[in-house]
Amino acid sequence: MMRTPILAGNWKMHKTSAEVRAFFKEFSQRTQSNWVRADIMFAVPYTLLAVAQEAADGMATIIAQNVHFEASGAYTGEISIDQLRDLGILGSLVGHSERRQYYGETDDTVAKKVTRLTDAGMLALACVGESRAERESNQTEAVVTRQIQSIFNAAKSIDRLVIAYEPVWAIGTGLTATDEQAQAVHKLIRGLAREHFGEGSAAKLRILYGGSAKPDNIAGLMQQPDIDGGLIGGASLKPIDFAAMIDNVTQ
Ligand code: PEP
């Protein structure tokens, strides 16, 4: 079964409108015909969603980095699914480790967001991954299994669900998981998907790797049987790097 790879940039709290326009101008000049073989996405700050949507001009899908699970209400500083949809934005990251670490995101809030997004027919790009301490104490499998079970139980449909395995110790640190370390966890996740949704759905589920992925290590990761793309922070900020990654994956 051929799964279309996804290369998703996560811009975190970077860029202004002018920088977004400049990014897509340069990015468009680097576009290759091969790129149709991948789904290209960017998760951008709320204030840049509209300008990115316009500047990307169909070259990439623009998604949010977070969303609230309630439809509306007294939640100062939050954004709802309908408010995203109002801008033509049809998906969001959910449970990025920075949200879990710094903003109190839990398996429970991640689950609620996955339910609401998948119920609304929106893409939920849900992130899981163990900390360094958890890996060093051999809890990787237990932690990822707990996080994934919670997401799978919450998903109303697997069709609009994408998983990103992002070992926390590899995010923004320059320490990439080895191809074998990443594949072992991706295989675990696909096995859990098989148990939960059946063989056919598990074979279609796209599982991305994230954590210091770069132009020179993405190809090796992508050769692993259960790695279907990347969620990319630092190396998605410059068109030259991100374009090189897409080239490496679509050749
Ligand atoms: C991320 O933020 O999802 C990420 C993987 O960051 P980086 O590529 O910079 O490690």
Residues whose N, C-alpha, C, O or C-beta is under 5 A from the ligand:
A	BS01	PEP	N10 A170 I171 G172 T173 G210 G211 S212 A213 L231 I232 G233 G234 A235
